[in-house]
Amino acid sequence: MRLNQEQLDKFTEIFEIKAKSVILVKKNKKVTIIINSVIIFDVDKNLVKEFF
């Protein structure tokens, strides 16, 4: 799921990063975060649940 501009602004504010695009890929209980077309890390789905 690619974040829209409102979600992107919220994500960058919460996690204090600079990004032009963020994509979240759900995999069971984990979410892979892709920032600016680079896979960054897998996190627990609860950490980013407000974006789904």
Rosetta constraint file for C-alpha pairs under 8 A:
AtomPair CA 1 CA 23 HARMONIC 5.49 0.50
AtomPair CA 1 CA 24 HARMONIC 5.24 0.50
AtomPair CA 1 CA 25 HARMONIC 6.20 0.50
AtomPair CA 2 CA 21 HARMONIC 7.50 0.50
AtomPair CA 2 CA 22 HARMONIC 6.05 0.50
AtomPair CA 2 CA 23 HARMONIC 4.35 0.50
AtomPair CA 2 CA 24 HARMONIC 6.44 0.50
AtomPair CA 3 CA 7 HARMONIC 5.43 0.50
AtomPair CA 3 CA 8 HARMONIC 5.51 0.50
AtomPair CA 3 CA 21 HARMONIC 7.25 0.50
AtomPair CA 3 CA 22 HARMONIC 5.88 0.50
AtomPair CA 3 CA 23 HARMONIC 6.14 0.50
AtomPair CA 3 CA 24 HARMONIC 7.67 0.50
AtomPair CA 3 CA 51 HARMONIC 7.93 0.50
AtomPair CA 4 CA 8 HARMONIC 5.93 0.50
AtomPair CA 5 CA 9 HARMONIC 6.09 0.50
AtomPair CA 6 CA 10 HARMONIC 6.35 0.50
AtomPair CA 7 CA 11 HARMONIC 6.01 0.50
AtomPair CA 7 CA 51 HARMONIC 6.94 0.50
AtomPair CA 8 CA 12 HARMONIC 6.08 0.50
AtomPair CA 8 CA 21 HARMONIC 7.12 0.50
AtomPair CA 8 CA 22 HARMONIC 6.75 0.50
AtomPair CA 9 CA 13 HARMONIC 6.15 0.50
AtomPair CA 10 CA 14 HARMONIC 6.11 0.50
AtomPair CA 11 CA 15 HARMONIC 6.06 0.50
AtomPair CA 11 CA 16 HARMONIC 7.95 0.50
AtomPair CA 12 CA 16 HARMONIC 5.28 0.50
AtomPair CA 12 CA 17 HARMONIC 5.04 0.50
AtomPair CA 12 CA 18 HARMONIC 6.15 0.50
AtomPair CA 12 CA 19 HARMONIC 6.90 0.50
AtomPair CA 13 CA 17 HARMONIC 7.09 0.50
AtomPair CA 19 CA 35 HARMONIC 6.41 0.50
AtomPair CA 19 CA 36 HARMONIC 6.22 0.50
AtomPair CA 20 CA 35 HARMONIC 7.73 0.50
AtomPair CA 20 CA 36 HARMONIC 6.01 0.50
AtomPair CA 21 CA 35 HARMONIC 5.91 0.50
AtomPair CA 21 CA 36 HARMONIC 5.15 0.50
AtomPair CA 21 CA 37 HARMONIC 7.57 0.50
AtomPair CA 22 CA 33 HARMONIC 7.06 0.50
AtomPair CA 22 CA 34 HARMONIC 5.65 0.50
AtomPair CA 22 CA 35 HARMONIC 4.62 0.50
AtomPair CA 22 CA 36 HARMONIC 6.32 0.50
AtomPair CA 22 CA 37 HARMONIC 7.83 0.50
AtomPair CA 23 CA 33 HARMONIC 6.00 0.50
AtomPair CA 23 CA 34 HARMONIC 5.01 0.50
AtomPair CA 23 CA 35 HARMONIC 6.54 0.50
AtomPair CA 24 CA 31 HARMONIC 6.30 0.50
AtomPair CA 24 CA 32 HARMONIC 5.75 0.50
AtomPair CA 24 CA 33 HARMONIC 4.90 0.50
AtomPair CA 24 CA 34 HARMONIC 6.34 0.50
AtomPair CA 25 CA 31 HARMONIC 5.40 0.50
AtomPair CA 25 CA 32 HARMONIC 5.06 0.50
AtomPair CA 25 CA 33 HARMONIC 6.62 0.50
AtomPair CA 25 CA 34 HARMONIC 7.99 0.50
AtomPair CA 26 CA 30 HARMONIC 6.14 0.50
AtomPair CA 26 CA 31 HARMONIC 4.51 0.50
AtomPair CA 26 CA 32 HARMONIC 6.54 0.50
AtomPair CA 26 CA 45 HARMONIC 7.63 0.50
AtomPair CA 27 CA 31 HARMONIC 5.75 0.50
AtomPair CA 27 CA 32 HARMONIC 7.49 0.50
AtomPair CA 29 CA 44 HARMONIC 6.15 0.50
AtomPair CA 29 CA 45 HARMONIC 5.55 0.50
AtomPair CA 30 CA 42 HARMONIC 6.22 0.50
AtomPair CA 30 CA 43 HARMONIC 5.51 0.50
AtomPair CA 30 CA 44 HARMONIC 4.69 0.50
AtomPair CA 30 CA 45 HARMONIC 5.07 0.50
AtomPair CA 31 CA 42 HARMONIC 5.43 0.50
AtomPair CA 31 CA 43 HARMONIC 5.34 0.50
AtomPair CA 31 CA 44 HARMONIC 6.18 0.50
AtomPair CA 31 CA 45 HARMONIC 5.47 0.50
AtomPair CA 31 CA 48 HARMONIC 7.95 0.50
AtomPair CA 32 CA 39 HARMONIC 7.22 0.50
AtomPair CA 32 CA 40 HARMONIC 7.51 0.50
AtomPair CA 32 CA 41 HARMONIC 5.80 0.50
AtomPair CA 32 CA 42 HARMONIC 4.32 0.50
AtomPair CA 32 CA 43 HARMONIC 6.46 0.50
AtomPair CA 33 CA 39 HARMONIC 6.17 0.50
AtomPair CA 33 CA 40 HARMONIC 5.79 0.50
AtomPair CA 33 CA 41 HARMONIC 5.69 0.50
AtomPair CA 33 CA 42 HARMONIC 6.27 0.50
AtomPair CA 33 CA 43 HARMONIC 7.66 0.50
AtomPair CA 34 CA 38 HARMONIC 5.34 0.50
AtomPair CA 34 CA 39 HARMONIC 4.34 0.50
AtomPair CA 34 CA 40 HARMONIC 5.63 0.50
AtomPair CA 34 CA 41 HARMONIC 7.58 0.50
AtomPair CA 35 CA 39 HARMONIC 6.50 0.50
AtomPair CA 35 CA 40 HARMONIC 6.58 0.50
AtomPair CA 43 CA 47 HARMONIC 6.89 0.50
AtomPair CA 44 CA 48 HARMONIC 7.67 0.50
AtomPair CA 45 CA 49 HARMONIC 5.82 0.50
AtomPair CA 48 CA 52 HARMONIC 7.62 0.50
